[in-house]
Structure formats: C-alpha cells, structure tokens
Amino acid sequence: MKKSKKYREAIASFEKQKLYDPEEALGIVKKNATAKFDETVEVHIRTGCDGRHADQQVRGAVVLPHGTGKTVRVLVFAKGTKLDEAQAAGADYVGGEELIPKIQNEGWFEFDAVVATPDMMGVVGRLGRVLGPKGLMPNPKAGTVTMDVTRAIEDIKAGKIEYRLDKSNIIHVPVGKASFSEQDLADNFRALMDAIVKARPAAVKGAFLRTVTVTSTMGPGVKVNPLKVGA
C-alpha cells in the first residue's frame, strides 16, 4: 500500500528504530498528527505474557488524570432504586431485561461502556456473545460490575479506560487526543503505565514489557524505551 506524502514526511522526522523517552516519543506523535480531525493518541504494549494461561492474564482499569478527550455514553443495567441512582449520576441509558432484545436482535449499540449491578449479571450474561467481542462486557476487575453505580459512572465519564491482553498478548489503549498538551499526554501515559506495571502477573518470567509504541490514528508508531516505564 502506497503511503501518503504526509506519512512519509512523518516517518522521516524521527529514527524508526530508536527507543525514545516517553515525553519525547509523545511529542513526536503529537507533531506528526496532522489529519483534519483530532487524532487519538494510542499506546500499544507487547508483553511477555502468555494469555493462554489464567495466571498470566492482564486486565484492569485506570482513570486517566486528563481524561480521554472523548464523550463516553454509559449504559447501566440495574433495577429498583439503582435505576434512579444511575440516572441521577449521569448514565445515558438505564434499564434491565427489556434491553436484551434491542441489543441482541436490533443491533443497538449507541453506548461506549456498560455498567451492571451484580444482581443483573444473570441477565447481562446472555449478551456475552455480542458484548464480549466489542470489549463491552461488564467485569468486576474493571469496576463495571458493582453496586456503587454512581462511582462507576463518574469514573468512566472522567476518563476511565480498561486495558487487557488481546490474543497476541498485546495491550492497545488510548491515552488522549492529539490536541492535548504534551504534558497532559505524558501524565495520562504515566498513569496508564504505572497501572499496567503494577498488574504484572507473578507467573511472567523475563521482561514483562517487550515493546512499547505510541502512535496517533493516522501517524507512524514511535518506540518508547520500556526501561523508562518500569519494565
């Protein structure tokens, strides 16, 4: 596939094989995000985990200090007083069993995050096949299965993101927008990496963070020195 002139110029603006300090790498990514829309800045982390083993799974959530730059629509599955609590906390959609056919049969996905009270997981579990592949299934480790729906909604709206291994043992996470200041991107990056380093499974031998790359939606990836982020 032929690369655009802008992309080739971006590639030429840094050393592709060099391992940069996080702040410098994020500065390069921000400078090269020249699309006509506000590009998302992403981090891609290749780990030394083997996700086929339960004791080497990595999954969790962290609230980015400066948010994601994205308006997040939250759906809450609850009943009784928790429905009212969710609405008061700013949930975009609240409901129960009546939402199942809307999602399952009508393909309704006008939400970006799902929260459920524990007593609703029997109902929500029926949506596992459709919510799971989209990364939307509520999970206790991520704080999205909880009776404290107010806290869950507030955290998500404030910039809470989930991280987890994919099938290739890589973690892909957004850390903000190209319009963010370099300092805000660096703060978000540090918060994310601190959380992931703390989540290192004890069963992993050798290097936990094999490669760390930062990029924007349309830009080239810039390599970060894993030793500078607590590998």
PADO-237768 format. One line per field, with one value per atom (N, C-alpha, C): residue number from 1; residue in one letter; atom name; x, y, z. Coordinates in steps of 0.02 Angstrom, whole numbers. Example, Ala and Ser with C-alpha at 12.3 -4.5 7.8 and 13.67 -1.06 7.14 Angstrom:
<sites>
n: [1, 1, 1, 2, 2, 2]
res: [A, A, A, S, S, S]
atom: [N, CA, C, N, CA, C]
c1: [660, 615, 660, 642, 684, 645]
c2: [-284, -225, -165, -112, -53, 2]
c3: [390, 390, 390, 354, 357, 394]
</sites>
This chain:
<sites>
n: [1, 1, 1, 2, 2, 2, 3, 3, 3, 4, 4, 4, 5, 5, 5, 6, 6, 6, 7, 7, 7, 8, 8, 8, 9, 9, 9, 10, 10, 10, 11, 11, 11, 12, 12, 12, 13, 13, 13, 14, 14, 14, 15, 15, 15, 16, 16, 16, 17, 17, 17, 18, 18, 18, 19, 19, 19, 20, 20, 20, 21, 21, 21, 22, 22, 22, 23, 23, 23, 24, 24, 24, 25, 25, 25, 26, 26, 26, 27, 27, 27, 28, 28, 28, 29, 29, 29, 30, 30, 30, 31, 31, 31, 32, 32, 32, 33, 33, 33, 34, 34, 34, 35, 35, 35, 36, 36, 36, 37, 37, 37, 38, 38, 38, 39, 39, 39, 40, 40, 40, 41, 41, 41, 42, 42, 42, 43, 43, 43, 44, 44, 44, 45, 45, 45, 46, 46, 46, 47, 47, 47, 48, 48, 48, 49, 49, 49, 50, 50, 50, 51, 51, 51, 52, 52, 52, 53, 53, 53, 54, 54, 54, 55, 55, 55, 56, 56, 56, 57, 57, 57, 58, 58, 58, 59, 59, 59, 60, 60, 60, 61, 61, 61, 62, 62, 62, 63, 63, 63, 64, 64, 64, 65, 65, 65, 66, 66, 66, 67, 67, 67, 68, 68, 68, 69, 69, 69, 70, 70, 70, 71, 71, 71, 72, 72, 72, 73, 73, 73, 74, 74, 74, 75, 75, 75, 76, 76, 76, 77, 77, 77, 78, 78, 78, 79, 79, 79, 80, 80, 80, 81, 81, 81, 82, 82, 82, 83, 83, 83, 84, 84, 84, 85, 85, 85, 86, 86, 86, 87, 87, 87, 88, 88, 88, 89, 89, 89, 90, 90, 90, 91, 91, 91, 92, 92, 92, 93, 93, 93, 94, 94, 94, 95, 95, 95, 96, 96, 96, 97, 97, 97, 98, 98, 98, 99, 99, 99, 100, 100, 100, 101, 101, 101, 102, 102, 102, 103, 103, 103, 104, 104, 104, 105, 105, 105, 106, 106, 106, 107, 107, 107, 108, 108, 108, 109, 109, 109, 110, 110, 110, 111, 111, 111, 112, 112, 112, 113, 113, 113, 114, 114, 114, 115, 115, 115, 116, 116, 116, 117, 117, 117, 118, 118, 118, 119, 119, 119, 120, 120, 120, 121, 121, 121, 122, 122, 122, 123, 123, 123, 124, 124, 124, 125, 125, 125, 126, 126, 126, 127, 127, 127, 128, 128, 128, 129, 129, 129, 130, 130, 130, 131, 131, 131, 132, 132, 132, 133, 133, 133, 134, 134, 134, 135, 135, 135, 136, 136, 136, 137, 137, 137, 138, 138, 138, 139, 139, 139, 140, 140, 140, 141, 141, 141, 142, 142, 142, 143, 143, 143, 144, 144, 144, 145, 145, 145, 146, 146, 146, 147, 147, 147, 148, 148, 148, 149, 149, 149, 150, 150, 150, 151, 151, 151, 152, 152, 152, 153, 153, 153, 154, 154, 154, 155, 155, 155, 156, 156, 156, 157, 157, 157, 158, 158, 158, 159, 159, 159, 160, 160, 160, 161, 161, 161, 162, 162, 162, 163, 163, 163, 164, 164, 164, 165, 165, 165, 166, 166, 166, 167, 167, 167, 168, 168, 168, 169, 169, 169, 170, 170, 170, 171, 171, 171, 172, 172, 172, 173, 173, 173, 174, 174, 174, 175, 175, 175, 176, 176, 176, 177, 177, 177, 178, 178, 178, 179, 179, 179, 180, 180, 180, 181, 181, 181, 182, 182, 182, 183, 183, 183, 184, 184, 184, 185, 185, 185, 186, 186, 186, 187, 187, 187, 188, 188, 188, 189, 189, 189, 190, 190, 190, 191, 191, 191, 192, 192, 192, 193, 193, 193, 194, 194, 194, 195, 195, 195, 196, 196, 196, 197, 197, 197, 198, 198, 198, 199, 199, 199, 200, 200, 200, 201, 201, 201, 202, 202, 202, 203, 203, 203, 204, 204, 204, 205, 205, 205, 206, 206, 206, 207, 207, 207, 208, 208, 208, 209, 209, 209, 210, 210, 210, 211, 211, 211, 212, 212, 212, 213, 213, 213, 214, 214, 214, 215, 215, 215, 216, 216, 216, 217, 217, 217, 218, 218, 218, 219, 219, 219, 220, 220, 220, 221, 221, 221, 222, 222, 222, 223, 223, 223, 224, 224, 224, 225, 225, 225, 226, 226, 226, 227, 227, 227, 228, 228, 228, 229, 229, 229, 230, 230, 230, 231, 231, 231]
res: [M, M, M, K, K, K, K, K, K, S, S, S, K, K, K, K, K, K, Y, Y, Y, R, R, R, E, E, E, A, A, A, I, I, I, A, A, A, S, S, S, F, F, F, E, E, E, K, K, K, Q, Q, Q, K, K, K, L, L, L, Y, Y, Y, D, D, D, P, P, P, E, E, E, E, E, E, A, A, A, L, L, L, G, G, G, I, I, I, V, V, V, K, K, K, K, K, K, N, N, N, A, A, A, T, T, T, A, A, A, K, K, K, F, F, F, D, D, D, E, E, E, T, T, T, V, V, V, E, E, E, V, V, V, H, H, H, I, I, I, R, R, R, T, T, T, G, G, G, C, C, C, D, D, D, G, G, G, R, R, R, H, H, H, A, A, A, D, D, D, Q, Q, Q, Q, Q, Q, V, V, V, R, R, R, G, G, G, A, A, A, V, V, V, V, V, V, L, L, L, P, P, P, H, H, H, G, G, G, T, T, T, G, G, G, K, K, K, T, T, T, V, V, V, R, R, R, V, V, V, L, L, L, V, V, V, F, F, F, A, A, A, K, K, K, G, G, G, T, T, T, K, K, K, L, L, L, D, D, D, E, E, E, A, A, A, Q, Q, Q, A, A, A, A, A, A, G, G, G, A, A, A, D, D, D, Y, Y, Y, V, V, V, G, G, G, G, G, G, E, E, E, E, E, E, L, L, L, I, I, I, P, P, P, K, K, K, I, I, I, Q, Q, Q, N, N, N, E, E, E, G, G, G, W, W, W, F, F, F, E, E, E, F, F, F, D, D, D, A, A, A, V, V, V, V, V, V, A, A, A, T, T, T, P, P, P, D, D, D, M, M, M, M, M, M, G, G, G, V, V, V, V, V, V, G, G, G, R, R, R, L, L, L, G, G, G, R, R, R, V, V, V, L, L, L, G, G, G, P, P, P, K, K, K, G, G, G, L, L, L, M, M, M, P, P, P, N, N, N, P, P, P, K, K, K, A, A, A, G, G, G, T, T, T, V, V, V, T, T, T, M, M, M, D, D, D, V, V, V, T, T, T, R, R, R, A, A, A, I, I, I, E, E, E, D, D, D, I, I, I, K, K, K, A, A, A, G, G, G, K, K, K, I, I, I, E, E, E, Y, Y, Y, R, R, R, L, L, L, D, D, D, K, K, K, S, S, S, N, N, N, I, I, I, I, I, I, H, H, H, V, V, V, P, P, P, V, V, V, G, G, G, K, K, K, A, A, A, S, S, S, F, F, F, S, S, S, E, E, E, Q, Q, Q, D, D, D, L, L, L, A, A, A, D, D, D, N, N, N, F, F, F, R, R, R, A, A, A, L, L, L, M, M, M, D, D, D, A, A, A, I, I, I, V, V, V, K, K, K, A, A, A, R, R, R, P, P, P, A, A, A, A, A, A, V, V, V, K, K, K, G, G, G, A, A, A, F, F, F, L, L, L, R, R, R, T, T, T, V, V, V, T, T, T, V, V, V, T, T, T, S, S, S, T, T, T, M, M, M, G, G, G, P, P, P, G, G, G, V, V, V, K, K, K, V, V, V, N, N, N, P, P, P, L, L, L, K, K, K, V, V, V, G, G, G, A, A, A]
atom: [N, CA, C, N, CA, C, N, CA, C, N, CA, C, N, CA, C, N, CA, C, N, CA, C, N, CA, C, N, CA, C, N, CA, C, N, CA, C, N, CA, C, N, CA, C, N, CA, C, N, CA, C, N, CA, C, N, CA, C, N, CA, C, N, CA, C, N, CA, C, N, CA, C, N, CA, C, N, CA, C, N, CA, C, N, CA, C, N, CA, C, N, CA, C, N, CA, C, N, CA, C, N, CA, C, N, CA, C, N, CA, C, N, CA, C, N, CA, C, N, CA, C, N, CA, C, N, CA, C, N, CA, C, N, CA, C, N, CA, C, N, CA, C, N, CA, C, N, CA, C, N, CA, C, N, CA, C, N, CA, C, N, CA, C, N, CA, C, N, CA, C, N, CA, C, N, CA, C, N, CA, C, N, CA, C, N, CA, C, N, CA, C, N, CA, C, N, CA, C, N, CA, C, N, CA, C, N, CA, C, N, CA, C, N, CA, C, N, CA, C, N, CA, C, N, CA, C, N, CA, C, N, CA, C, N, CA, C, N, CA, C, N, CA, C, N, CA, C, N, CA, C, N, CA, C, N, CA, C, N, CA, C, N, CA, C, N, CA, C, N, CA, C, N, CA, C, N, CA, C, N, CA, C, N, CA, C, N, CA, C, N, CA, C, N, CA, C, N, CA, C, N, CA, C, N, CA, C, N, CA, C, N, CA, C, N, CA, C, N, CA, C, N, CA, C, N, CA, C, N, CA, C, N, CA, C, N, CA, C, N, CA, C, N, CA, C, N, CA, C, N, CA, C, N, CA, C, N, CA, C, N, CA, C, N, CA, C, N, CA, C, N, CA, C, N, CA, C, N, CA, C, N, CA, C, N, CA, C, N, CA, C, N, CA, C, N, CA, C, N, CA, C, N, CA, C, N, CA, C, N, CA, C, N, CA, C, N, CA, C, N, CA, C, N, CA, C, N, CA, C, N, CA, C, N, CA, C, N, CA, C, N, CA, C, N, CA, C, N, CA, C, N, CA, C, N, CA, C, N, CA, C, N, CA, C, N, CA, C, N, CA, C, N, CA, C, N, CA, C, N, CA, C, N, CA, C, N, CA, C, N, CA, C, N, CA, C, N, CA, C, N, CA, C, N, CA, C, N, CA, C, N, CA, C, N, CA, C, N, CA, C, N, CA, C, N, CA, C, N, CA, C, N, CA, C, N, CA, C, N, CA, C, N, CA, C, N, CA, C, N, CA, C, N, CA, C, N, CA, C, N, CA, C, N, CA, C, N, CA, C, N, CA, C, N, CA, C, N, CA, C, N, CA, C, N, CA, C, N, CA, C, N, CA, C, N, CA, C, N, CA, C, N, CA, C, N, CA, C, N, CA, C, N, CA, C, N, CA, C, N, CA, C, N, CA, C, N, CA, C, N, CA, C, N, CA, C, N, CA, C, N, CA, C, N, CA, C, N, CA, C, N, CA, C, N, CA, C, N, CA, C, N, CA, C, N, CA, C, N, CA, C, N, CA, C, N, CA, C, N, CA, C, N, CA, C, N, CA, C, N, CA, C, N, CA, C, N, CA, C, N, CA, C, N, CA, C, N, CA, C, N, CA, C, N, CA, C, N, CA, C, N, CA, C, N, CA, C, N, CA, C, N, CA, C, N, CA, C, N, CA, C, N, CA, C, N, CA, C, N, CA, C, N, CA, C, N, CA, C, N, CA, C, N, CA, C, N, CA, C, N, CA, C, N, CA, C, N, CA, C, N, CA, C, N, CA, C, N, CA, C, N, CA, C, N, CA, C, N, CA, C, N, CA, C, N, CA, C]
c1: [42, 0, 44, 30, 71, 55, 107, 98, 93, 53, 45, 109, 113, 172, 180, 123, 125, 152, 131, 153, 228, 252, 323, 365, 338, 373, 375, 320, 317, 368, 373, 422, 493, 505, 573, 592, 542, 555, 585, 592, 622, 657, 696, 731, 686, 668, 617, 638, 701, 724, 746, 750, 772, 719, 743, 697, 698, 642, 638, 613, 630, 597, 523, 479, 407, 386, 412, 392, 413, 473, 498, 457, 441, 402, 332, 301, 234, 237, 291, 299, 303, 339, 345, 276, 240, 174, 127, 127, 84, 100, 164, 186, 165, 166, 150, 76, 34, -39, -68, -67, -86, -151, -190, -254, -302, -357, -405, -452, -444, -484, -436, -463, -421, -404, -344, -325, -319, -333, -324, -252, -223, -155, -161, -128, -135, -68, -73, -13, -24, 27, 24, 82, 65, 115, 117, 174, 184, 214, 179, 201, 235, 266, 297, 249, 185, 135, 115, 89, 57, -16, -59, -129, -168, -138, -173, -176, -132, -131, -169, -214, -255, -213, -155, -114, -69, -76, -38, -83, -146, -192, -179, -187, -182, -246, -281, -343, -356, -376, -392, -416, -418, -441, -404, -400, -367, -402, -409, -437, -380, -381, -329, -339, -286, -294, -325, -314, -341, -394, -421, -475, -450, -497, -480, -494, -528, -547, -608, -639, -697, -757, -816, -877, -900, -905, -921, -995, -1030, -1101, -1104, -1137, -1138, -1208, -1210, -1271, -1266, -1318, -1318, -1376, -1359, -1410, -1420, -1480, -1495, -1570, -1590, -1662, -1676, -1740, -1759, -1728, -1705, -1678, -1613, -1579, -1515, -1527, -1587, -1603, -1604, -1637, -1641, -1572, -1533, -1465, -1422, -1429, -1390, -1409, -1473, -1496, -1471, -1474, -1452, -1377, -1339, -1266, -1244, -1292, -1275, -1270, -1297, -1298, -1339, -1316, -1351, -1411, -1405, -1460, -1462, -1522, -1530, -1587, -1583, -1636, -1618, -1658, -1649, -1660, -1699, -1709, -1738, -1777, -1809, -1758, -1696, -1644, -1611, -1620, -1586, -1605, -1670, -1686, -1665, -1666, -1646, -1573, -1531, -1459, -1448, -1480, -1469, -1498, -1560, -1596, -1594, -1590, -1594, -1525, -1474, -1406, -1396, -1429, -1422, -1358, -1314, -1250, -1232, -1280, -1266, -1238, -1190, -1157, -1085, -1043, -971, -946, -987, -968, -1031, -1024, -1082, -1064, -1110, -1104, -1164, -1154, -1209, -1203, -1260, -1258, -1252, -1221, -1210, -1274, -1331, -1394, -1422, -1389, -1412, -1367, -1314, -1266, -1295, -1346, -1380, -1413, -1441, -1473, -1419, -1371, -1319, -1277, -1269, -1230, -1256, -1320, -1349, -1324, -1293, -1266, -1191, -1164, -1091, -1064, -1101, -1076, -1074, -1116, -1116, -1075, -1077, -1040, -966, -951, -882, -834, -849, -803, -792, -839, -833, -799, -779, -747, -794, -859, -909, -939, -917, -946, -925, -973, -955, -911, -865, -817, -798, -800, -783, -713, -664, -595, -590, -634, -633, -678, -711, -754, -821, -839, -903, -958, -943, -995, -992, -1041, -1037, -1105, -1114, -1174, -1165, -1103, -1089, -1091, -1151, -1157, -1137, -1148, -1129, -1054, -1015, -941, -919, -950, -931, -943, -1002, -1020, -974, -962, -919, -848, -822, -754, -750, -800, -800, -804, -848, -857, -794, -757, -697, -637, -642, -586, -558, -601, -578, -573, -518, -509, -492, -510, -493, -433, -393, -338, -341, -324, -324, -282, -257, -219, -265, -242, -279, -250, -271, -249, -175, -144, -72, -31, -64, -31, -8, -46, -33, -90, -73, -123, -127, -187, -198, -242, -218, -256, -249, -304, -298, -276, -236, -215, -230, -274, -292, -299, -300, -307, -245, -233, -175, -179, -240, -248, -228, -217, -195, -124, -107, -38, 8, 72, 120, 122, 115, 115, 56, -4, -65, -59, -32, -22, 27, 81, 132, 102, 61, 29, -16, -56, -100, -60, -7, 36, 66, 90, 121, 70, 9, -43, -59, -65, -79, -23, 39, 95, 106, 96, 102, 52, -9, -62, -45, -20, -4, 56, 106, 165, 144, 100, 75, 35, 4, -38, 2, 69, 111, 96, 78, 66, 131, 127, 186, 216, 173, 195, 237, 239, 277, 351, 390, 462, 494, 551, 586, 552, 563, 537, 460, 428, 355, 335, 367, 352, 405, 386, 435, 446, 391, 396, 338, 352, 301, 303, 248, 245, 188, 201, 148, 137, 74, 56, -8, -25, -90, -131, -194, -239, -209, -181, -156, -80, -46, 27, 66, 132, 175, 189, 208, 223, 293, 299, 364, 378, 437, 455, 478, 452, 471, 517, 567, 612, 574, 563, 525, 558, 624, 659, 642, 615, 597, 526, 490, 421, 411, 466, 460, 456, 483, 482, 524]
c2: [-59, 0, 62, 108, 168, 216, 241, 287, 358, 400, 469, 508, 567, 610, 630, 648, 669, 613, 551, 494, 484, 489, 480, 534, 596, 651, 638, 612, 596, 543, 491, 437, 465, 514, 542, 588, 607, 657, 627, 560, 529, 464, 436, 374, 315, 276, 223, 170, 154, 101, 126, 192, 220, 210, 198, 194, 261, 297, 364, 365, 419, 432, 444, 428, 435, 506, 557, 626, 644, 623, 639, 603, 539, 500, 531, 550, 581, 647, 685, 748, 737, 684, 668, 648, 607, 584, 644, 689, 748, 792, 802, 844, 814, 747, 714, 699, 718, 708, 767, 761, 818, 807, 757, 744, 801, 803, 858, 848, 793, 782, 773, 776, 770, 697, 677, 607, 583, 519, 487, 465, 476, 453, 386, 335, 267, 238, 191, 155, 81, 49, -23, -56, -103, -134, -209, -232, -304, -332, -379, -405, -473, -493, -560, -611, -594, -640, -693, -747, -798, -802, -765, -759, -824, -878, -943, -970, -944, -965, -915, -939, -895, -852, -879, -841, -790, -783, -732, -682, -679, -631, -561, -511, -442, -406, -382, -345, -298, -238, -191, -125, -74, -9, 45, 104, 161, 224, 272, 337, 383, 404, 448, 518, 549, 613, 668, 665, 717, 691, 633, 604, 580, 559, 531, 580, 635, 682, 660, 607, 579, 579, 597, 593, 520, 491, 420, 411, 371, 357, 292, 298, 241, 210, 144, 106, 69, 73, 39, -10, -72, -124, -126, -110, -110, -118, -121, -122, -86, -71, -38, 31, 46, 113, 126, 73, 82, 112, 102, 134, 210, 233, 304, 333, 294, 316, 325, 277, 281, 342, 355, 413, 478, 481, 541, 552, 497, 501, 519, 522, 542, 487, 427, 373, 395, 376, 395, 350, 287, 239, 194, 181, 134, 86, 26, -21, -90, -139, -207, -256, -307, -362, -339, -284, -260, -237, -224, -201, -258, -320, -378, -385, -390, -398, -338, -279, -219, -225, -251, -259, -321, -377, -441, -444, -420, -429, -368, -309, -247, -216, -245, -219, -149, -134, -67, -63, -19, -11, 63, 103, 175, 192, 152, 162, 139, 167, 153, 114, 110, 74, 46, -11, -44, -57, -37, -50, -92, -139, -181, -193, -195, -215, -291, -320, -392, -433, -408, -446, -446, -408, -406, -447, -477, -512, -575, -605, -662, -642, -582, -554, -533, -495, -468, -525, -579, -636, -663, -654, -677, -637, -580, -537, -548, -598, -610, -615, -648, -660, -597, -548, -486, -431, -429, -377, -395, -460, -483, -462, -479, -462, -387, -346, -274, -244, -287, -262, -224, -240, -203, -242, -304, -345, -319, -305, -282, -334, -309, -354, -326, -367, -343, -312, -342, -317, -246, -230, -164, -115, -140, -97, -82, -122, -110, -158, -203, -243, -221, -181, -150, -125, -120, -89, -13, 9, 81, 110, 113, 134, 207, 248, 319, 326, 291, 294, 268, 212, 182, 231, 262, 310, 370, 397, 457, 442, 383, 365, 359, 327, 318, 386, 428, 494, 537, 525, 564, 542, 484, 461, 394, 352, 285, 242, 207, 162, 93, 43, -26, -48, -91, -121, -197, -232, -305, -333, -394, -427, -447, -439, -468, -538, -570, -639, -643, -587, -585, -563, -558, -536, -463, -423, -352, -313, -257, -213, -150, -132, -72, -23, 37, 84, 156, 195, 266, 305, 357, 398, 472, 487, 557, 574, 639, 665, 705, 712, 750, 823, 848, 917, 929, 874, 881, 911, 943, 967, 906, 916, 862, 839, 887, 870, 826, 844, 805, 735, 729, 662, 622, 655, 621, 598, 641, 623, 561, 562, 505, 442, 448, 391, 361, 404, 380, 344, 372, 341, 271, 266, 201, 151, 172, 126, 104, 150, 132, 77, 84, 35, -33, -32, -95, -130, -91, -121, -153, -120, -148, -212, -218, -275, -335, -329, -383, -448, -501, -566, -595, -624, -654, -711, -743, -801, -782, -719, -698, -697, -733, -735, -689, -660, -617, -549, -516, -449, -450, -407, -401, -357, -299, -254, -265, -300, -315, -253, -224, -162, -116, -51, -1, 49, 57, 101, 151, 214, 265, 288, 301, 322, 363, 393, 427, 389, 406, 369, 360, 413, 410, 412, 419, 428, 364, 369, 310, 299, 238, 221, 243, 267, 288, 243, 213, 165, 201, 177, 203, 152, 177, 132, 101, 34, 2, 11, 19, 28, 94, 141, 206, 207, 151, 150, 93, 71, 22, -50, -67, -135, -180]
c3: [0, 0, 0, -45, -50, 7, 40, 95, 68, 102, 81, 92, 60, 67, 141, 173, 243, 287, 274, 314, 304, 242, 228, 262, 263, 297, 372, 399, 471, 489, 448, 459, 459, 414, 407, 464, 506, 558, 622, 625, 684, 664, 709, 696, 713, 664, 673, 724, 727, 772, 841, 850, 913, 968, 1029, 1087, 1122, 1119, 1146, 1218, 1254, 1318, 1304, 1352, 1340, 1317, 1352, 1335, 1264, 1245, 1178, 1125, 1138, 1091, 1081, 1136, 1132, 1095, 1104, 1068, 993, 972, 901, 873, 911, 889, 881, 930, 928, 868, 855, 799, 732, 728, 665, 655, 703, 697, 659, 592, 550, 512, 532, 497, 511, 472, 478, 537, 574, 634, 693, 753, 813, 825, 805, 808, 880, 890, 955, 961, 1020, 1034, 1070, 1044, 1069, 1092, 1139, 1162, 1147, 1119, 1103, 1139, 1184, 1227, 1214, 1187, 1178, 1243, 1273, 1338, 1332, 1387, 1391, 1419, 1422, 1449, 1398, 1423, 1381, 1405, 1370, 1391, 1391, 1364, 1365, 1436, 1479, 1549, 1592, 1633, 1675, 1721, 1744, 1791, 1756, 1690, 1654, 1619, 1639, 1610, 1640, 1600, 1625, 1606, 1656, 1643, 1701, 1686, 1739, 1709, 1750, 1727, 1765, 1735, 1767, 1744, 1789, 1770, 1748, 1685, 1660, 1690, 1717, 1751, 1708, 1642, 1598, 1551, 1567, 1526, 1459, 1417, 1351, 1294, 1310, 1258, 1220, 1243, 1209, 1256, 1229, 1268, 1269, 1328, 1334, 1354, 1315, 1329, 1370, 1429, 1476, 1480, 1473, 1482, 1549, 1590, 1655, 1658, 1675, 1689, 1765, 1787, 1858, 1868, 1932, 1946, 2012, 2023, 2086, 2093, 2153, 2168, 2130, 2109, 2073, 2004, 1975, 1912, 1920, 1974, 1988, 2004, 2041, 2059, 1996, 1950, 1887, 1846, 1842, 1804, 1835, 1901, 1937, 1928, 1920, 1913, 1842, 1796, 1728, 1676, 1692, 1643, 1582, 1523, 1462, 1449, 1469, 1461, 1522, 1547, 1603, 1588, 1613, 1601, 1627, 1606, 1628, 1571, 1586, 1538, 1471, 1472, 1410, 1358, 1380, 1333, 1295, 1319, 1288, 1214, 1196, 1125, 1083, 1112, 1074, 1052, 1098, 1082, 1039, 1060, 1027, 956, 949, 886, 841, 872, 832, 821, 853, 843, 871, 927, 957, 998, 977, 1013, 1019, 1039, 1046, 1115, 1136, 1201, 1196, 1240, 1238, 1298, 1350, 1411, 1443, 1476, 1509, 1582, 1626, 1698, 1718, 1764, 1788, 1862, 1897, 1967, 1968, 2020, 2022, 2012, 2037, 2031, 1960, 1915, 1845, 1799, 1826, 1783, 1752, 1784, 1753, 1688, 1687, 1627, 1576, 1600, 1555, 1525, 1562, 1537, 1471, 1458, 1395, 1335, 1350, 1296, 1285, 1321, 1317, 1247, 1204, 1135, 1093, 1110, 1071, 1106, 1172, 1208, 1215, 1225, 1235, 1180, 1117, 1063, 1054, 1077, 1072, 1134, 1181, 1242, 1288, 1283, 1322, 1380, 1389, 1442, 1510, 1555, 1623, 1658, 1699, 1732, 1800, 1853, 1920, 1924, 1888, 1890, 1862, 1816, 1786, 1823, 1875, 1915, 1883, 1832, 1798, 1819, 1864, 1898, 1971, 1992, 2058, 2080, 2146, 2172, 2176, 2174, 2176, 2105, 2077, 2007, 1999, 2050, 2045, 2033, 2074, 2067, 1999, 1977, 1913, 1856, 1856, 1803, 1804, 1864, 1870, 1846, 1863, 1841, 1765, 1736, 1663, 1628, 1652, 1621, 1630, 1685, 1699, 1658, 1625, 1583, 1603, 1631, 1649, 1586, 1580, 1523, 1548, 1509, 1525, 1484, 1512, 1474, 1483, 1430, 1434, 1377, 1386, 1333, 1276, 1213, 1158, 1145, 1091, 1078, 1062, 1044, 1029, 1089, 1148, 1209, 1206, 1168, 1161, 1194, 1226, 1255, 1212, 1190, 1149, 1189, 1202, 1243, 1218, 1217, 1202, 1263, 1253, 1311, 1300, 1253, 1243, 1169, 1156, 1088, 1070, 1004, 981, 1002, 1016, 1037, 1109, 1147, 1217, 1217, 1272, 1280, 1290, 1276, 1285, 1358, 1404, 1475, 1494, 1468, 1483, 1455, 1394, 1365, 1407, 1429, 1469, 1536, 1567, 1631, 1622, 1568, 1555, 1541, 1502, 1486, 1549, 1593, 1656, 1699, 1704, 1745, 1718, 1652, 1621, 1634, 1620, 1627, 1699, 1747, 1817, 1835, 1810, 1824, 1793, 1732, 1697, 1730, 1748, 1781, 1848, 1885, 1948, 1937, 1877, 1862, 1835, 1834, 1808, 1845, 1808, 1841, 1868, 1927, 1959, 1917, 1876, 1838, 1776, 1758, 1699, 1714, 1674, 1681, 1629, 1646, 1598, 1592, 1535, 1525, 1521, 1558, 1556, 1497, 1490, 1435, 1381, 1328, 1274, 1230, 1205, 1166, 1185, 1185, 1198, 1140, 1105, 1047, 1055, 1041, 1042, 971, 955, 887, 890, 833, 828, 775, 769, 724, 654, 626, 557, 552, 608, 606, 617, 607, 618, 692, 710, 779, 799, 861, 888, 948, 949, 1002, 1066, 1122, 1188, 1221, 1256, 1293, 1351, 1350, 1404, 1473, 1474, 1538, 1571, 1532, 1559, 1587, 1581, 1606, 1657, 1686, 1741, 1719, 1660, 1636, 1681]
</sites>
